[in-house]
Amino acid sequence: MTREADITIPAHDRLVREKERQLLTSISRSQAWKLEQVGLFPKRRKLSPRGNTVVWLLSELNEWIASREQVK
């Protein structure tokens, strides 16, 4: 039996995979992971039970980008 991933997506939001996340945020995969580990970047969500596929909510990435722009 296959388990479904536990992801709730608001109607106005969508999922973003790694390539698009890199384009939107302009930071590398490893840098995003490091920032995520210390709570400075949106948490990834597992799309598959094994965790092979991860995604981010576009709204959370947009909030992070906006917060970075305020720092400048």
N, C-alpha and C positions, 0 to 999 in steps of 0.2 A: 504494500500500500504506500502511495506517495504522499508525503506531507506537503501542504501548501505553505509558502512563506507567509509570515505574519506581518504584512505591510498594509497599513491603512492610508489611502491616498485621498486627500480632499478633492472634491470635484473640480476645483480650479487649478489643480497642481498636476505635475507629471514627473516621471522618473527620468533620471539622467545617468547614463553609463559613463565609464571611465574616460573614454576619448572626448566626449562632450564636456565632462567635468574639467579636464585639462584645458580645453579651449576657453571655457568660461572663466576659470580662475587663474590661469597662467602660472600654475605651480605644478611641480612634478608629482608623480604618484607617491614617492617616498616622503617628500615634504608635506603633502596632504596627510599622510599617515601619521607622521610625527606630530603635526599640529592637532590632529584628531585625538591622539593619545593623551594630550595635556588639556583637552577641552577647548581648543582654540579654532576648531574647524568642525563643520557639521558631521555628525555620525553617519557612517555608511550603513546601509541596510542590506541584509542578505536576501537575494531574490530566489535562491535555491536552498534546499535543506543542507546541502554540503557546504554552502558558502562560497562556491566557485564564482558565482555571479553576484556582484554587489552594485548597488545603485544609491543615488542621493536624491532627495527631493529638490526640485528646481527652486521652490520657494526658499528653502533653507540656504541654498547656495547663493541666491540673489540677496538674501539678508546679509550673508557673510561678505559678499562683494561690496554692498552698500556700507557696511561697517568699516571696511578697509579704506574706502574712499573718504570717509569722514576723518580718518587718521591723517591723511595727506595734508 
